[in-house]
Amino acid sequence: MAIHTVEIPQDSEVFGKTVSAFANFGYSAAVRSHGHLFIAGTIGRRADGTIPDDIEEQTGIAIRRIEEILRLEGIDLSALVDVTSYHVDIHQHLAGFSKAKAQLINPPYPTWSLIGVSGLASPGLLVEIRATAAYPDVS
């Protein structure tokens, strides 16, 4: 089985100093296997490591990080086929999340599951998004 791990460059403007989290916590940002790209849970932490207070900014950052991972693999957000997002205080933040998501995700839409959780890895995080993308079929 051919597996390729996506490496985020140390000088990534999108990830910034947070790139070290992958090695520190022992996981890959994304793994390509059998025509799909599996993207680990992505959070809305700024490149400088700080966490915004509002859900719209966190959502935008998380989706832009996913977009950057896709770009590194030569695909874009339209390649997303399945997405799951985890939300702290989901009912309080759903409107802001939906607004930010609508600005970045366009038809055709991937499947998307939203799950409410009591907390995420760091205090202040409100959303985490994991995704699967499909590479174009090669004819």
C-alpha positions as CSV (number, residue, x, y, z in Angstrom):
1,M,0.0,0.0,0.0
2,A,1.5,3.3,-1.1
3,I,1.3,6.0,1.6
4,H,2.7,9.5,1.3
5,T,2.9,11.8,4.3
6,V,2.4,15.5,3.5
7,E,5.1,17.7,5.1
8,I,4.3,21.3,5.9
9,P,7.4,23.5,5.2
10,Q,9.0,25.0,8.2
11,D,8.7,28.5,6.5
12,S,4.9,28.1,5.9
13,E,3.2,31.5,6.1
14,V,-0.1,29.8,6.9
15,F,1.1,27.5,9.7
16,G,4.0,29.7,10.9
17,K,5.6,28.5,14.2
18,T,2.7,26.1,14.8
19,V,4.3,23.6,12.3
20,S,6.3,22.1,15.2
21,A,3.0,20.8,16.7
22,F,3.0,17.9,14.2
23,A,6.4,16.5,15.5
24,N,5.6,17.5,19.1
25,F,2.4,15.5,19.2
26,G,3.5,12.7,16.8
27,Y,1.1,13.0,13.9
28,S,1.1,14.1,10.2
29,A,-0.8,17.0,8.8
30,A,-2.1,14.8,6.1
31,V,-1.6,11.4,4.5
32,R,-2.2,10.4,0.9
33,S,-3.4,6.9,0.2
34,H,-5.4,5.2,-2.5
35,G,-6.4,8.4,-4.3
36,H,-7.5,10.2,-1.2
37,L,-5.9,12.8,1.1
38,F,-6.7,12.4,4.8
39,I,-6.3,15.7,6.6
40,A,-5.8,15.7,10.4
41,G,-8.0,17.8,12.7
42,T,-7.1,21.4,11.8
43,I,-7.6,24.3,14.3
44,G,-7.9,28.0,14.0
45,R,-4.6,29.0,15.6
46,R,-2.8,31.9,14.0
47,A,0.6,31.5,12.5
48,D,2.1,33.2,15.6
49,G,0.5,30.6,17.8
50,T,-2.2,32.8,19.3
51,I,-5.9,31.8,19.3
52,P,-8.5,34.3,18.1
53,D,-11.5,34.9,20.4
54,D,-14.2,34.6,17.7
55,I,-15.5,31.6,15.9
56,E,-15.5,33.3,12.5
57,E,-11.7,34.0,12.5
58,Q,-10.9,30.5,13.9
59,T,-13.1,28.9,11.2
60,G,-11.4,31.0,8.5
61,I,-7.9,30.1,9.7
62,A,-8.8,26.4,10.0
63,I,-10.2,26.2,6.5
64,R,-7.2,28.2,5.1
65,R,-4.9,25.7,6.7
66,I,-6.8,22.9,5.0
67,E,-6.6,24.8,1.7
68,E,-2.8,25.2,2.1
69,I,-2.4,21.4,2.7
70,L,-4.5,20.8,-0.5
71,R,-2.4,23.4,-2.4
72,L,0.8,21.5,-1.4
73,E,-0.7,18.4,-3.0
74,G,-1.8,20.3,-6.2
75,I,-5.5,20.3,-5.5
76,D,-7.9,22.8,-3.9
77,L,-11.0,23.0,-1.7
78,S,-13.2,21.6,-4.5
79,A,-11.5,18.2,-4.0
80,L,-13.0,17.9,-0.5
81,V,-15.4,14.9,-0.3
82,D,-16.0,14.5,3.4
83,V,-15.5,16.9,6.3
84,T,-16.2,16.7,10.0
85,S,-16.0,19.6,12.4
86,Y,-16.0,19.6,16.1
87,H,-17.5,22.5,18.0
88,V,-17.3,23.8,21.5
89,D,-20.6,25.5,22.4
90,I,-22.0,24.5,19.0
91,H,-25.4,26.3,19.4
92,Q,-23.7,29.5,20.5
93,H,-21.2,29.5,17.6
94,L,-23.0,27.8,14.7
95,A,-24.1,31.1,13.0
96,G,-20.6,32.5,13.0
97,F,-19.1,29.2,11.9
98,S,-21.6,29.0,9.0
99,K,-20.9,32.6,7.9
100,A,-17.2,32.0,7.7
101,K,-17.6,28.6,6.1
102,A,-19.9,30.1,3.4
103,Q,-17.2,32.6,2.4
104,L,-14.7,29.8,1.7
105,I,-16.5,26.6,0.7
106,N,-18.3,26.7,-2.7
107,P,-20.5,24.1,-4.5
108,P,-20.2,21.3,-5.1
109,Y,-20.3,20.9,-1.4
110,P,-18.6,18.0,0.4
111,T,-20.5,15.9,2.9
112,W,-20.1,17.7,6.3
113,S,-20.8,16.5,9.8
114,L,-20.9,18.9,12.8
115,I,-20.3,17.5,16.2
116,G,-20.6,19.3,19.5
117,V,-17.8,18.6,22.0
118,S,-17.0,19.8,25.6
119,G,-13.5,21.0,24.7
120,L,-10.6,20.8,22.3
121,A,-6.8,20.4,22.8
122,S,-6.1,24.0,24.0
123,P,-8.3,26.4,26.0
124,G,-9.9,28.9,23.8
125,L,-10.2,26.7,20.7
126,L,-13.8,26.7,19.4
127,V,-13.6,24.5,16.3
128,E,-11.5,21.7,14.8
129,I,-12.0,20.5,11.3
130,R,-10.8,17.2,9.7
131,A,-11.3,16.4,6.1
132,T,-10.8,13.9,3.3
133,A,-10.2,15.0,-0.3
134,A,-10.1,12.9,-3.5
135,Y,-7.5,13.4,-6.1
136,P,-8.7,13.8,-9.7
137,D,-9.3,10.6,-11.6
138,V,-6.4,9.9,-14.0
139,S,-7.8,8.6,-17.3
